[in-house]
Amino acid sequence: MDVQLKIQLGLYGNSAYLTPIRLDVGSMGSTSSWAGSYHILAMGRHYDDYIMTGALMSLPPISGFPLAHPYQQLAGKIRAGGVTGNIGECVAALFARRYLSAQLGQIAHIKPRRPFRQNKSPDYLMNIGSSISSVFSGIIPKPFQLTWPDWWPVESKARNSDNASSEGRRDALKQLFAYWSLIRNSQSPAVGFGLIVGLKYQPPRQLRISLILPKNHPTLLTELKKGYKNRESILRSYLHEC
């Protein structure tokens, strides 16, 4: 299955299309052995049911279920969040491998160290800085004079609709804020840089890659010192098109 591939500056900025990405059962199954933080066997079969065919099992109707009730009967099996999360992570890794020429040794799953367990975390830290400028050249604001970091945080989301995908990208940005807040002292030049990989898996399917770049790097660093929780709208104003 070929999926439309769109790159975009920030969440709302200029966009362009790349060659569609091939996402089939075989590639998803093989990628899951090294990508995706959850241990799920037979990922290809999950991908086939969840995304390719949507053949989720129906639940039997229940006779006499009360009509005037605040709850309704679940008609069929639902997609497990852990599985859809793994699918999103696998797709992000495939994009990095195929379009950014990332090697396996450049794609690292991450989680916060013990003192910072309360902080959210992006899915990956990827050594892809050398490839960003060429792949995203058509949407990078000009002039852009900051130095690209080598290692980029990458957060993936898999959602079933346009509205859910938009909400997922905003949630992903919150995870990038959490990451930047932890590195603002030790690795301040890397603050404000990141990728958000969003897969909309219901037709028409689309993979959207949001390039997150700082617009006012010094002020972003200053504002992060005040915290990031419940201050996303302020912090977003110091990023390009967020």
Secondary structure as GFF3:
##gff-version 3
##sequence-region A 1 242
A	DSSP	beta_strand	2	9	.	.	.	ID=ss1
A	DSSP	beta_strand	15	22	.	.	.	ID=ss2
A	DSSP	alpha_helix	25	31	.	.	.	ID=ss3
A	DSSP	alpha_helix	43	47	.	.	.	ID=ss4
A	DSSP	pi_helix	48	52	.	.	.	ID=ss5
A	DSSP	alpha_helix	81	99	.	.	.	ID=ss6
A	DSSP	three_ten_helix	104	106	.	.	.	ID=ss7
A	DSSP	beta_strand	107	109	.	.	.	ID=ss8
A	DSSP	three_ten_helix	114	116	.	.	.	ID=ss9
A	DSSP	beta_strand	124	127	.	.	.	ID=ss10
A	DSSP	alpha_helix	129	135	.	.	.	ID=ss11
A	DSSP	beta_strand	151	159	.	.	.	ID=ss12
A	DSSP	alpha_helix	162	183	.	.	.	ID=ss13
A	DSSP	three_ten_helix	188	190	.	.	.	ID=ss14
A	DSSP	beta_strand	194	200	.	.	.	ID=ss15
A	DSSP	beta_strand	206	212	.	.	.	ID=ss16
A	DSSP	alpha_helix	217	224	.	.	.	ID=ss17
A	DSSP	alpha_helix	232	236	.	.	.	ID=ss18
###
